[in-house]
């Protein structure tokens, strides 16, 4: 039960991000691994803290190749 509450809370807190990602995936964007990348304010991402408590992300949406 605790995991379900945590999952619902996580989804609710990050709903803007999930809506953004879904919209762009429908346009053909795909997730690609970019390695440990410093997180920038204003850029949609799900960040984690590295060992020095710096916000980072590992995956990014990329536009479809034409």
SVG drawing of the C-alpha trace seen along z (x, -y; Angstrom):
<svg xmlns="http://www.w3.org/2000/svg" viewBox="-2 -28 32 30">
<polyline fill="none" stroke="black" stroke-width="0.4" points="0.0,0.0 2.8,-2.4 4.4,-1.9 1.1,-2.7 0.8,-6.0 4.3,-6.9 3.7,-6.1 0.5,-8.2 2.3,-11.1 5.3,-10.9 2.9,-10.9 1.0,-13.8 4.0,-16.0 5.5,-15.3 2.3,-15.5 3.5,-18.5 6.6,-16.6 4.7,-13.5 2.2,-15.5 5.2,-17.3 6.9,-14.0 3.8,-12.3 3.0,-15.3 6.5,-15.1 6.5,-11.3 3.3,-11.6 5.3,-13.9 7.9,-11.2 10.5,-12.3 12.4,-9.5 14.2,-9.0 18.0,-8.6 20.6,-8.0 22.9,-11.1 24.9,-10.1 25.1,-12.1 24.1,-15.6 23.8,-18.6 20.1,-19.6 19.2,-23.2 16.3,-25.2 13.4,-25.6 14.3,-22.5 11.8,-19.7 13.5,-16.7 13.2,-14.2 16.3,-14.9 18.2,-12.8 20.9,-14.0 24.4,-12.7 26.9,-11.8 27.7,-15.5 23.9,-16.4 24.0,-18.1 20.8,-17.7 21.5,-15.6 19.5,-13.7 20.5,-10.7 17.9,-10.6 16.7,-13.3 14.0,-13.6 15.3,-14.0 13.5,-15.1 12.9,-12.6 15.6,-12.4 14.4,-13.7"/>
</svg>
